[in-house]
């Protein structure tokens, strides 16, 4: 196997001499069990979409089903090739793709919840192409159906963001025109997003309402499509939006998006925080002293022997993340001296709340989390082995957010350490995340990637061949395939002779 197997992609700009025969070949390739053949089949479909759209349109149902099937392929190279192909189909066939829109949107949205950042990005690129080239009305309905109630926090967040973009693209008047599959879809979806457990999803739900709230028909449409109790649930949020608009935090940055009166203004949060040379007033000094006092009390509660006090301390930390994130960032090392212990607290309620607090913290603080990333990885890996499903699922959500919001160069070493020495039950997930990080970083930081990943790889090859679980062996195989995709023959060259046979076996099994 080598990178030349991708060479067929280089001829996407050339038409086929016999389009019908090419389509038949494409189906044969896609039906083959060999993953490289499947990838070449995707390339044929892309080429046909560019030069022979009528040929594809004649069998578009079969083509779409084939692509949906390959997007679900467990081999990441095949899944990614299929998503790239879907993007081309949206661009080249446009409205013809609306016949399978709900199925396509659902499978792509599901992929945005993957831990592999390459897969996530490919899925989002395909969804963006869908948004740009197909009817906004139909894409909106497909997004609501495919992602509004999805179990994955990442999928719901992506769905909320895309629906907010669709609302802005369509315009307030059209969204509130009482049109079927538009108004009746948008308002209930925005309601659900506004009450979601994820801060990012909640922000996009509020963003949708901010676009709509000043239109004269807003209240009438709201009472038509939401119940009285539902409106009561979000009334406080609506009142604040009406007066102040809403700031949407962009994960991994220090930017906020202010959405108000149907428009977005990008504002650098760092600019807003500059005080210049203005002298602090007495009231400001008192406020600073009060914040320092509450921070000290919160840290004391986090270290309490009483679980109820620890629980209350976490609630106070959540409030501080929401109202004074800069205070948390500035004191993050000392706060985490107490907070880290709560991530593995013997009381399950405290343990879960600590993870939920961390989940809220990551997208708000972004790079402010950098100094503590290494210290949180061990308790996170340990929580992956928890029998408590809520703890396990929240841990996965936190790890997803870390990969979305932080630089991969910061995550590489902590992931590598846990992939080698972490809790055995949590290791397969961490190995897959390490693979995604290494593949993306390698073109830019080869020495850093090889220094941290190769010792882990040799360790995993030993472990998976002797006593590792089937899940760990599968994760190790994905790790091998990922490293080989960027290192090529050099992976063999640096391997000890005892590992070369194992590498060969994993690459071709």
TIVO-236327 format. One record per residue (C-alpha): residue number from 1; residue in one letter; x, y, z. Coordinates in steps of 0.05 Angstrom, whole numbers. Layout:
+-----+---------+--------+--------+--------+
| num | residuo |      x |      y |      z |
+-----+---------+--------+--------+--------+
| NUM |       A |      X |      Y |      Z |
...
+-----+---------+--------+--------+--------+
***
This chain:
+-----+---------+--------+--------+--------+
| num | residuo |      x |      y |      z |
+-----+---------+--------+--------+--------+
|   1 |       X |      0 |      0 |      0 |
|   2 |       X |     27 |     70 |    -17 |
|   3 |       X |      3 |    139 |    -31 |
|   4 |       X |      4 |    128 |   -105 |
|   5 |       X |    -62 |     91 |    -98 |
|   6 |       X |    -94 |    159 |    -93 |
|   7 |       X |    -67 |    179 |   -162 |
|   8 |       X |   -134 |    170 |   -196 |
|   9 |       X |   -157 |    234 |   -160 |
|  10 |       X |   -109 |    273 |   -203 |
|  11 |       X |   -151 |    259 |   -265 |
|  12 |       X |   -216 |    286 |   -239 |
|  13 |       X |   -212 |    342 |   -290 |
|  14 |       X |   -214 |    293 |   -349 |
|  15 |       X |   -281 |    267 |   -378 |
|  16 |       X |   -290 |    192 |   -391 |
|  17 |       X |   -295 |    168 |   -463 |
|  18 |       X |   -353 |    122 |   -443 |
|  19 |       X |   -391 |    150 |   -383 |
|  20 |       X |   -439 |     92 |   -375 |
|  21 |       X |   -382 |     41 |   -374 |
|  22 |       X |   -346 |     85 |   -324 |
|  23 |       X |   -407 |     86 |   -278 |
|  24 |       X |   -411 |     10 |   -282 |
|  25 |       X |   -338 |      6 |   -263 |
|  26 |       X |   -350 |     54 |   -206 |
|  27 |       X |   -404 |      9 |   -177 |
|  28 |       X |   -359 |    -52 |   -184 |
|  29 |       X |   -303 |    -16 |   -148 |
|  30 |       X |   -349 |      6 |    -92 |
|  31 |       X |   -375 |    -65 |    -84 |
|  32 |       X |   -304 |    -92 |    -77 |
|  33 |       X |   -281 |   -111 |     -7 |
|  34 |       X |   -212 |    -79 |    -18 |
|  35 |       X |   -212 |     -9 |     12 |
|  36 |       X |   -166 |     20 |    -41 |
|  37 |       X |   -214 |     -3 |    -95 |
|  38 |       X |   -271 |     30 |    -57 |
|  39 |       X |   -232 |     95 |    -54 |
|  40 |       X |   -220 |     92 |   -129 |
|  41 |       X |   -295 |     80 |   -139 |
|  42 |       X |   -308 |    146 |   -102 |
|  43 |       X |   -259 |    180 |   -149 |
|  44 |       X |   -297 |    154 |   -209 |
|  45 |       X |   -362 |    182 |   -181 |
|  46 |       X |   -330 |    250 |   -170 |
|  47 |       X |   -305 |    251 |   -241 |
|  48 |       X |   -373 |    231 |   -268 |
|  49 |       X |   -407 |    286 |   -228 |
|  50 |       X |   -361 |    338 |   -259 |
|  51 |       X |   -365 |    316 |   -332 |
|  52 |       X |   -425 |    269 |   -339 |
|  53 |       X |   -480 |    293 |   -291 |
|  54 |       X |   -536 |    265 |   -335 |
|  55 |       X |   -506 |    195 |   -330 |
|  56 |       X |   -504 |    200 |   -254 |
|  57 |       X |   -574 |    230 |   -251 |
|  58 |       X |   -602 |    169 |   -286 |
|  59 |       X |   -580 |    125 |   -227 |
|  60 |       X |   -574 |    177 |   -173 |
|  61 |       X |   -613 |    138 |   -121 |
|  62 |       X |   -564 |     80 |   -127 |
|  63 |       X |   -505 |    127 |   -126 |
|  64 |       X |   -529 |    162 |    -63 |
|  65 |       X |   -542 |     97 |    -27 |
|  66 |       X |   -472 |     73 |    -46 |
|  67 |       X |   -440 |    137 |    -20 |
|  68 |       X |   -480 |    135 |     45 |
|  69 |       X |   -457 |     64 |     56 |
|  70 |       X |   -384 |     83 |     45 |
|  71 |       X |   -389 |    144 |     91 |
|  72 |       X |   -406 |     93 |    145 |
|  73 |       X |   -345 |     51 |    127 |
|  74 |       X |   -301 |     37 |    187 |
|  75 |       X |   -239 |     48 |    145 |
|  76 |       X |   -226 |    123 |    153 |
|  77 |       X |   -195 |    130 |     84 |
|  78 |       X |   -258 |    103 |     51 |
|  79 |       X |   -305 |    144 |     95 |
|  80 |       X |   -266 |    208 |     80 |
|  81 |       X |   -265 |    194 |      5 |
|  82 |       X |   -340 |    184 |      5 |
|  83 |       X |   -352 |    249 |     42 |
|  84 |       X |   -308 |    287 |     -7 |
|  85 |       X |   -348 |    255 |    -62 |
|  86 |       X |   -414 |    276 |    -30 |
|  87 |       X |   -388 |    348 |    -29 |
|  88 |       X |   -374 |    343 |   -104 |
|  89 |       X |   -443 |    315 |   -116 |
|  90 |       X |   -475 |    373 |    -80 |
|  91 |       X |   -434 |    423 |   -120 |
|  92 |       X |   -442 |    391 |   -188 |
|  93 |       X |   -512 |    361 |   -185 |
|  94 |       X |   -544 |    414 |   -140 |
|  95 |       X |   -620 |    406 |   -136 |
|  96 |       X |   -618 |    335 |   -163 |
|  97 |       X |   -588 |    316 |    -95 |
|  98 |       X |   -650 |    338 |    -58 |
|  99 |       X |   -684 |    271 |    -69 |
| 100 |       X |   -639 |    237 |    -17 |
| 101 |       X |   -624 |    299 |     24 |
| 102 |       X |   -650 |    273 |     91 |
| 103 |       X |   -608 |    210 |     87 |
| 104 |       X |   -546 |    248 |     65 |
| 105 |       X |   -553 |    301 |    119 |
| 106 |       X |   -564 |    249 |    173 |
| 107 |       X |   -502 |    208 |    157 |
| 108 |       X |   -458 |    271 |    150 |
| 109 |       X |   -483 |    301 |    214 |
| 110 |       X |   -468 |    236 |    250 |
| 111 |       X |   -396 |    240 |    226 |
| 112 |       X |   -386 |    309 |    256 |
| 113 |       X |   -388 |    273 |    323 |
| 114 |       X |   -326 |    231 |    308 |
| 115 |       X |   -263 |    241 |    349 |
| 116 |       X |   -220 |    238 |    285 |
| 117 |       X |   -213 |    311 |    266 |
| 118 |       X |   -201 |    295 |    192 |
| 119 |       X |   -267 |    258 |    188 |
| 120 |       X |   -303 |    314 |    226 |
| 121 |       X |   -275 |    367 |    179 |
| 122 |       X |   -293 |    328 |    116 |
| 123 |       X |   -364 |    319 |    142 |
| 124 |       X |   -370 |    394 |    156 |
| 125 |       X |   -342 |    412 |     87 |
| 126 |       X |   -395 |    367 |     54 |
| 127 |       X |   -450 |    397 |     97 |
| 128 |       X |   -427 |    467 |     79 |
| 129 |       X |   -430 |    448 |      5 |
| 130 |       X |   -500 |    422 |     17 |
| 131 |       X |   -520 |    488 |     49 |
| 132 |       X |   -491 |    529 |     -7 |
| 133 |       X |   -519 |    491 |    -66 |
| 134 |       X |   -587 |    463 |    -46 |
| 135 |       X |   -653 |    495 |    -27 |
| 136 |       X |   -648 |    528 |     42 |
| 137 |       X |   -718 |    505 |     59 |
| 138 |       X |   -702 |    432 |     46 |
| 139 |       X |   -633 |    433 |     78 |
| 140 |       X |   -664 |    465 |    140 |
| 141 |       X |   -715 |    409 |    147 |
| 142 |       X |   -661 |    356 |    136 |
| 143 |       X |   -616 |    387 |    189 |
| 144 |       X |   -671 |    388 |    241 |
| 145 |       X |   -690 |    316 |    227 |
| 146 |       X |   -619 |    291 |    225 |
| 147 |       X |   -586 |    326 |    283 |
| 148 |       X |   -632 |    364 |    331 |
| 149 |       X |   -642 |    305 |    379 |
| 150 |       X |   -577 |    268 |    366 |
| 151 |       X |   -544 |    237 |    427 |
| 152 |       X |   -476 |    268 |    410 |
| 153 |       X |   -462 |    337 |    439 |
| 154 |       X |   -417 |    352 |    380 |
| 155 |       X |   -470 |    334 |    329 |
| 156 |       X |   -523 |    377 |    363 |
| 157 |       X |   -473 |    434 |    365 |
| 158 |       X |   -458 |    429 |    291 |
| 159 |       X |   -532 |    423 |    275 |
| 160 |       X |   -549 |    485 |    315 |
| 161 |       X |   -494 |    524 |    282 |
| 162 |       X |   -515 |    504 |    211 |
| 163 |       X |   -589 |    519 |    226 |
| 164 |       X |   -568 |    588 |    252 |
| 165 |       X |   -530 |    600 |    187 |
| 166 |       X |   -590 |    576 |    146 |
| 167 |       X |   -636 |    623 |    183 |
| 168 |       X |   -592 |    682 |    169 |
| 169 |       X |   -585 |    662 |     96 |
| 170 |       X |   -660 |    655 |     87 |
| 171 |       X |   -676 |    721 |    121 |
| 172 |       X |   -721 |    736 |    180 |
| 173 |       X |   -784 |    751 |    138 |
| 174 |       X |   -782 |    683 |    104 |
| 175 |       X |   -767 |    644 |    167 |
| 176 |       X |   -827 |    676 |    202 |
| 177 |       X |   -873 |    672 |    142 |
| 178 |       X |   -910 |    612 |    170 |
| 179 |       X |   -883 |    570 |    112 |
| 180 |       X |   -887 |    494 |    121 |
| 181 |       X |   -821 |    460 |    139 |
| 182 |       X |   -791 |    528 |    156 |
| 183 |       X |   -825 |    565 |    213 |
| 184 |       X |   -853 |    501 |    243 |
| 185 |       X |   -783 |    471 |    243 |
| 186 |       X |   -740 |    531 |    263 |
| 187 |       X |   -776 |    555 |    326 |
| 188 |       X |   -782 |    487 |    361 |
| 189 |       X |   -709 |    472 |    342 |
| 190 |       X |   -685 |    539 |    370 |
| 191 |       X |   -725 |    525 |    434 |
| 192 |       X |   -691 |    456 |    442 |
| 193 |       X |   -622 |    484 |    428 |
| 194 |       X |   -631 |    541 |    478 |
| 195 |       X |   -643 |    490 |    534 |
| 196 |       X |   -588 |    441 |    511 |
| 197 |       X |   -536 |    416 |    560 |
| 198 |       X |   -479 |    443 |    516 |
| 199 |       X |   -460 |    516 |    523 |
| 200 |       X |   -442 |    520 |    449 |
| 201 |       X |   -510 |    491 |    427 |
| 202 |       X |   -547 |    537 |    475 |
| 203 |       X |   -510 |    597 |    446 |
| 204 |       X |   -530 |    579 |    375 |
| 205 |       X |   -603 |    569 |    397 |
| 206 |       X |   -602 |    639 |    427 |
| 207 |       X |   -568 |    664 |    364 |
| 208 |       X |   -627 |    640 |    322 |
| 209 |       X |   -676 |    676 |    368 |
| 210 |       X |   -632 |    739 |    364 |
| 211 |       X |   -640 |    739 |    288 |
| 212 |       X |   -716 |    734 |    294 |
| 213 |       X |   -737 |    769 |    357 |
| 214 |       X |   -747 |    840 |    331 |
| 215 |       X |   -792 |    820 |    273 |
| 216 |       X |   -865 |    842 |    284 |
| 217 |       X |   -891 |    771 |    272 |
| 218 |       X |   -843 |    738 |    321 |
| 219 |       X |   -890 |    734 |    381 |
| 220 |       X |   -948 |    710 |    339 |
| 221 |       X |   -907 |    654 |    308 |
| 222 |       X |   -876 |    636 |    375 |
| 223 |       X |   -944 |    625 |    407 |
| 224 |       X |   -967 |    585 |    347 |
| 225 |       X |   -909 |    535 |    347 |
| 226 |       X |   -889 |    532 |    421 |
| 227 |       X |   -933 |    515 |    480 |
| 228 |       X |   -944 |    564 |    537 |
| 229 |       X |   -899 |    523 |    583 |
| 230 |       X |   -844 |    521 |    530 |
| 231 |       X |   -846 |    596 |    522 |
| 232 |       X |   -843 |    603 |    597 |
| 233 |       X |   -780 |    559 |    598 |
| 234 |       X |   -742 |    608 |    554 |
| 235 |       X |   -776 |    674 |    570 |
| 236 |       X |   -718 |    700 |    613 |
| 237 |       X |   -669 |    684 |    556 |
| 238 |       X |   -714 |    718 |    505 |
| 239 |       X |   -719 |    781 |    549 |
| 240 |       X |   -643 |    785 |    554 |
| 241 |       X |   -634 |    774 |    479 |
| 242 |       X |   -684 |    828 |    463 |
| 243 |       X |   -644 |    879 |    503 |
| 244 |       X |   -572 |    856 |    495 |
| 245 |       X |   -569 |    808 |    436 |
| 246 |       X |   -526 |    747 |    448 |
| 247 |       X |   -451 |    732 |    447 |
| 248 |       X |   -432 |    665 |    417 |
| 249 |       X |   -364 |    640 |    439 |
| 250 |       X |   -322 |    613 |    382 |
| 251 |       X |   -290 |    549 |    410 |
| 252 |       X |   -214 |    550 |    416 |
| 253 |       X |   -209 |    626 |    406 |
| 254 |       X |   -219 |    689 |    447 |
| 255 |       X |   -271 |    715 |    399 |
| 256 |       X |   -344 |    724 |    409 |
| 257 |       X |   -398 |    730 |    356 |
| 258 |       X |   -450 |    781 |    374 |
| 259 |       X |   -517 |    765 |    341 |
| 260 |       X |   -570 |    819 |    346 |
| 261 |       X |   -625 |    845 |    300 |
| 262 |       X |   -610 |    794 |    247 |
| 263 |       X |   -535 |    807 |    238 |
| 264 |       X |   -468 |    783 |    264 |
| 265 |       X |   -411 |    827 |    288 |
| 266 |       X |   -344 |    795 |    305 |
| 267 |       X |   -314 |    826 |    367 |
| 268 |       X |   -246 |    808 |    396 |
| 269 |       X |   -256 |    793 |    469 |
| 270 |       X |   -185 |    815 |    484 |
| 271 |       X |   -201 |    885 |    459 |
| 272 |       X |   -261 |    889 |    504 |
| 273 |       X |   -217 |    872 |    563 |
| 274 |       X |   -166 |    928 |    554 |
| 275 |       X |   -172 |    979 |    608 |
| 276 |       X |   -120 |   1027 |    579 |
| 277 |       X |    -90 |   1072 |    631 |
| 278 |       X |   -156 |   1090 |    665 |
| 279 |       X |   -152 |   1091 |    740 |
| 280 |       X |   -193 |   1039 |    778 |
| 281 |       X |   -250 |   1068 |    817 |
| 282 |       X |   -263 |   1049 |    889 |
| 283 |       X |   -323 |   1007 |    868 |
| 284 |       X |   -280 |    969 |    819 |
| 285 |       X |   -229 |    954 |    873 |
| 286 |       X |   -284 |    930 |    919 |
| 287 |       X |   -311 |    886 |    864 |
| 288 |       X |   -241 |    857 |    851 |
| 289 |       X |   -234 |    843 |    925 |
| 290 |       X |   -302 |    809 |    927 |
| 291 |       X |   -283 |    765 |    868 |
| 292 |       X |   -218 |    745 |    901 |
| 293 |       X |   -255 |    728 |    965 |
| 294 |       X |   -307 |    686 |    929 |
| 295 |       X |   -252 |    650 |    890 |
| 296 |       X |   -216 |    633 |    955 |
| 297 |       X |   -280 |    607 |    987 |
| 298 |       X |   -296 |    567 |    924 |
| 299 |       X |   -228 |    533 |    926 |
| 300 |       X |   -236 |    518 |   1000 |
| 301 |       X |   -303 |    485 |    986 |
| 302 |       X |   -273 |    443 |    929 |
| 303 |       X |   -225 |    414 |    980 |
| 304 |       X |   -277 |    401 |   1034 |
| 305 |       X |   -287 |    332 |   1066 |
| 306 |       X |   -362 |    342 |   1060 |
| 307 |       X |   -387 |    320 |    991 |
| 308 |       X |   -444 |    371 |    994 |
| 309 |       X |   -393 |    427 |   1003 |
| 310 |       X |   -351 |    400 |    945 |
| 311 |       X |   -414 |    397 |    902 |
| 312 |       X |   -431 |    469 |    920 |
| 313 |       X |   -360 |    490 |    904 |
| 314 |       X |   -367 |    461 |    834 |
| 315 |       X |   -433 |    499 |    824 |
| 316 |       X |   -397 |    563 |    844 |
| 317 |       X |   -341 |    547 |    795 |
| 318 |       X |   -392 |    537 |    739 |
| 319 |       X |   -421 |    605 |    755 |
| 320 |       X |   -352 |    636 |    754 |
| 321 |       X |   -337 |    605 |    686 |
| 322 |       X |   -401 |    636 |    660 |
| 323 |       X |   -393 |    706 |    691 |
| 324 |       X |   -318 |    715 |    703 |
| 325 |       X |   -279 |    668 |    657 |
| 326 |       X |   -218 |    713 |    659 |
| 327 |       X |   -214 |    703 |    734 |
| 328 |       X |   -213 |    627 |    724 |
| 329 |       X |   -159 |    633 |    670 |
| 330 |       X |   -115 |    677 |    712 |
| 331 |       X |   -118 |    630 |    772 |
| 332 |       X |   -126 |    565 |    735 |
| 333 |       X |    -65 |    529 |    765 |
| 334 |       X |    -88 |    540 |    837 |
| 335 |       X |   -160 |    526 |    821 |
| 336 |       X |   -141 |    460 |    789 |
| 337 |       X |   -100 |    440 |    850 |
| 338 |       X |   -168 |    429 |    883 |
| 339 |       X |   -211 |    416 |    821 |
| 340 |       X |   -169 |    357 |    795 |
| 341 |       X |   -187 |    314 |    855 |
| 342 |       X |   -261 |    323 |    840 |
| 343 |       X |   -253 |    291 |    771 |
| 344 |       X |   -243 |    225 |    807 |
| 345 |       X |   -284 |    240 |    869 |
| 346 |       X |   -309 |    179 |    906 |
| 347 |       X |   -379 |    209 |    907 |
| 348 |       X |   -410 |    197 |    838 |
| 349 |       X |   -452 |    260 |    841 |
| 350 |       X |   -390 |    303 |    853 |
| 351 |       X |   -351 |    264 |    801 |
| 352 |       X |   -404 |    275 |    748 |
| 353 |       X |   -414 |    349 |    764 |
| 354 |       X |   -338 |    360 |    760 |
| 355 |       X |   -338 |    330 |    690 |
| 356 |       X |   -398 |    372 |    670 |
| 357 |       X |   -361 |    434 |    697 |
| 358 |       X |   -300 |    416 |    656 |
| 359 |       X |   -345 |    406 |    595 |
| 360 |       X |   -371 |    477 |    604 |
| 361 |       X |   -302 |    504 |    617 |
| 362 |       X |   -265 |    480 |    555 |
| 363 |       X |   -302 |    520 |    500 |
| 364 |       X |   -303 |    582 |    544 |
| 365 |       X |   -230 |    583 |    565 |
| 366 |       X |   -201 |    554 |    501 |
| 367 |       X |   -126 |    561 |    501 |
| 368 |       X |   -130 |    584 |    573 |
| 369 |       X |   -135 |    509 |    588 |
| 370 |       X |    -65 |    496 |    560 |
| 371 |       X |    -28 |    497 |    628 |
| 372 |       X |    -73 |    442 |    657 |
| 373 |       X |    -85 |    396 |    598 |
| 374 |       X |    -31 |    346 |    617 |
| 375 |       X |    -58 |    341 |    688 |
| 376 |       X |   -131 |    327 |    668 |
| 377 |       X |   -116 |    272 |    619 |
| 378 |       X |   -103 |    217 |    669 |
| 379 |       X |   -168 |    226 |    708 |
| 380 |       X |   -206 |    231 |    642 |
| 381 |       X |   -177 |    165 |    618 |
| 382 |       X |   -195 |    134 |    685 |
| 383 |       X |   -267 |    158 |    678 |
| 384 |       X |   -272 |    124 |    610 |
| 385 |       X |   -271 |     59 |    650 |
| 386 |       X |   -328 |     80 |    695 |
| 387 |       X |   -390 |     35 |    699 |
| 388 |       X |   -432 |     98 |    706 |
| 389 |       X |   -455 |    113 |    636 |
| 390 |       X |   -467 |    187 |    651 |
| 391 |       X |   -395 |    194 |    675 |
| 392 |       X |   -369 |    156 |    615 |
| 393 |       X |   -409 |    195 |    564 |
| 394 |       X |   -392 |    263 |    595 |
| 395 |       X |   -318 |    244 |    593 |
| 396 |       X |   -324 |    230 |    519 |
| 397 |       X |   -358 |    297 |    510 |
| 398 |       X |   -300 |    331 |    546 |
| 399 |       X |   -249 |    296 |    503 |
| 400 |       X |   -287 |    316 |    440 |
| 401 |       X |   -287 |    388 |    463 |
| 402 |       X |   -213 |    387 |    478 |
| 403 |       X |   -199 |    365 |    407 |
| 404 |       X |   -246 |    418 |    379 |
| 405 |       X |   -221 |    476 |    421 |
| 406 |       X |   -147 |    466 |    435 |
| 407 |       X |    -85 |    462 |    391 |
| 408 |       X |    -65 |    392 |    372 |
| 409 |       X |      7 |    406 |    390 |
| 410 |       X |    -16 |    416 |    463 |
| 411 |       X |    -55 |    350 |    463 |
| 412 |       X |     -2 |    306 |    430 |
| 413 |       X |     41 |    290 |    491 |
| 414 |       X |    -17 |    280 |    541 |
| 415 |       X |    -52 |    234 |    492 |
| 416 |       X |     12 |    196 |    480 |
| 417 |       X |     24 |    187 |    554 |
| 418 |       X |    -46 |    159 |    567 |
| 419 |       X |    -44 |    115 |    505 |
| 420 |       X |     18 |     82 |    535 |
| 421 |       X |      5 |     84 |    610 |
| 422 |       X |    -69 |    101 |    619 |
| 423 |       X |   -127 |     58 |    644 |
| 424 |       X |   -133 |     -3 |    599 |
| 425 |       X |   -207 |      6 |    588 |
| 426 |       X |   -198 |     78 |    566 |
| 427 |       X |   -137 |     66 |    523 |
| 428 |       X |   -171 |     47 |    457 |
| 429 |       X |   -208 |    113 |    453 |
| 430 |       X |   -145 |    152 |    470 |
| 431 |       X |   -104 |    114 |    418 |
| 432 |       X |   -154 |    133 |    364 |
| 433 |       X |   -151 |    206 |    386 |
| 434 |       X |    -75 |    203 |    386 |
| 435 |       X |    -77 |    176 |    315 |
| 436 |       X |   -120 |    234 |    292 |
| 437 |       X |    -75 |    285 |    325 |
| 438 |       X |    -11 |    254 |    298 |
| 439 |       X |    -37 |    250 |    227 |
| 440 |       X |    -57 |    323 |    226 |
| 441 |       X |      6 |    349 |    260 |
| 442 |       X |     57 |    307 |    222 |
| 443 |       X |     63 |    351 |    159 |
| 444 |       X |     80 |    411 |    203 |
| 445 |       X |    116 |    381 |    263 |
| 446 |       X |    148 |    316 |    241 |
| 447 |       X |    201 |    312 |    296 |
| 448 |       X |    150 |    327 |    351 |
| 449 |       X |    102 |    273 |    325 |
| 450 |       X |    155 |    219 |    317 |
| 451 |       X |    186 |    234 |    385 |
| 452 |       X |    120 |    224 |    421 |
| 453 |       X |     83 |    173 |    379 |
| 454 |       X |    135 |    121 |    358 |
| 455 |       X |    151 |     97 |    429 |
| 456 |       X |     76 |     90 |    440 |
| 457 |       X |     68 |     51 |    375 |
| 458 |       X |    123 |      1 |    393 |
| 459 |       X |     91 |     -8 |    462 |
| 460 |       X |     22 |    -19 |    433 |
| 461 |       X |     47 |    -69 |    381 |
| 462 |       X |     78 |   -109 |    438 |
| 463 |       X |     15 |   -103 |    482 |
| 464 |       X |    -36 |   -119 |    427 |
| 465 |       X |      3 |   -179 |    403 |
| 466 |       X |     11 |   -209 |    473 |
| 467 |       X |    -48 |   -191 |    517 |
| 468 |       X |    -86 |   -131 |    490 |
| 469 |       X |   -162 |   -132 |    481 |
| 470 |       X |   -193 |   -138 |    412 |
| 471 |       X |   -215 |    -65 |    417 |
| 472 |       X |   -144 |    -43 |    433 |
| 473 |       X |   -118 |    -84 |    374 |
| 474 |       X |   -168 |    -50 |    328 |
| 475 |       X |   -148 |     19 |    355 |
| 476 |       X |    -74 |      2 |    346 |
| 477 |       X |    -88 |    -19 |    274 |
| 478 |       X |   -120 |     49 |    261 |
| 479 |       X |    -60 |     82 |    293 |
| 480 |       X |    -13 |     43 |    247 |
| 481 |       X |    -54 |     60 |    185 |
| 482 |       X |    -56 |    133 |    204 |
| 483 |       X |     19 |    139 |    216 |
| 484 |       X |     34 |    101 |    152 |
| 485 |       X |    -11 |    148 |    112 |
| 486 |       X |     34 |    207 |    130 |
| 487 |       X |    102 |    173 |    142 |
| 488 |       X |    100 |    121 |     86 |
| 489 |       X |    161 |     76 |     79 |
| 490 |       X |    198 |    115 |    133 |
| 491 |       X |    154 |     81 |    185 |
| 492 |       X |    185 |     14 |    165 |
| 493 |       X |    254 |     44 |    163 |
| 494 |       X |    253 |     67 |    235 |
| 495 |       X |    219 |      3 |    261 |
| 496 |       X |    259 |    -51 |    294 |
| 497 |       X |    258 |   -115 |    253 |
| 498 |       X |    213 |   -149 |    305 |
| 499 |       X |    159 |    -98 |    292 |
| 500 |       X |    160 |    -99 |    216 |
| 501 |       X |    120 |   -163 |    210 |
| 502 |       X |     67 |   -135 |    257 |
| 503 |       X |     64 |    -70 |    217 |
| 504 |       X |     56 |   -109 |    152 |
| 505 |       X |      1 |   -151 |    181 |
| 506 |       X |    -39 |    -92 |    207 |
| 507 |       X |    -31 |    -52 |    143 |
| 508 |       X |    -57 |   -108 |     99 |
| 509 |       X |   -108 |   -144 |    143 |
+-----+---------+--------+--------+--------+
***
